[in-house]
């Protein structure tokens, strides 16, 4: 039974890692967009993503998973702030 539980936990860790890698790439691509492409809708969407990451952090079982979710939430929040500043210009 211990082996099955370990495999289940490892598959969750891998899934979280893959999602964090995909989100990191998306954040990098979005941060390179020119100012005129950003809108208030983008900032709202980025804040929504940040909130989802915080919810996932609350559900996380392991400390590393929680830290990864919170780091992604912080990155989404920075991106939202950046989008808001670009829209104001």
RAWO-V627090 format. One record per backbone hydrogen bond with DSSP energy under -0.5 kcal/mol. CO is the residue of the C=O (numbers start at 1). NH is the residue of the N-H. Records with the same first field share a line. If there is no record, write none. Layout:
CO=NH  NH
This chain:
1=5
2=6
3=7
4=8
5=9
6=10
7=11
8=12
9=13
10=14
11=15
12=16
13=17
14=18
15=19
16=20
17=21
18=22
19=23
20=24
21=25
22=26
23=27
24=28
25=29
26=30
27=31
28=32
29=32
30=33
34=37  38
35=38
39=43
40=44
41=45
42=46
43=47
44=48
45=49
46=50
47=51
48=52
49=53
50=54
51=55
52=56
53=57
54=58
55=59
56=60
62=66
63=67
64=68
65=69
66=70
67=71
68=72
69=73
70=74
71=75
72=76
73=77
74=78
75=79
76=80
77=81
78=82
79=83
80=84
81=85
82=86
83=87
84=88
85=89
